[in-house]
Amino acid sequence: MRQGAAVAVISKLPLLGPGKTRLARTLGDEAAFALHRAFLADELEQLYAPDHWQLYLVHDAPTSTEQREYLSRLSADRIRS
């Protein structure tokens, strides 16, 4: 890894209801929620390159145990948030 190299992904945490509201109008809340989670996980997986940079996820503060657990699973000790 180059000294001090970093990539930051800035995202709202995926939430059922308030997230991806335009998509939810067509797909429904559950599908929009699942899609938001999939988009975020895919983006982080594509950018994960420990030999090149440290990957950070910048997000709003988790407000529930479920959100904290989701972030923990998502990062799997590879991503700093």
Secondary structure, 3 states (H helix, E strand, C coil): CCCCCEEEEECCCCCCCCCCHHHHHHHCHHHHHHHHHHHHHHHHHHHCCCCCCEEEEECCCCCCHHHHHHHHHHHCCCCEC
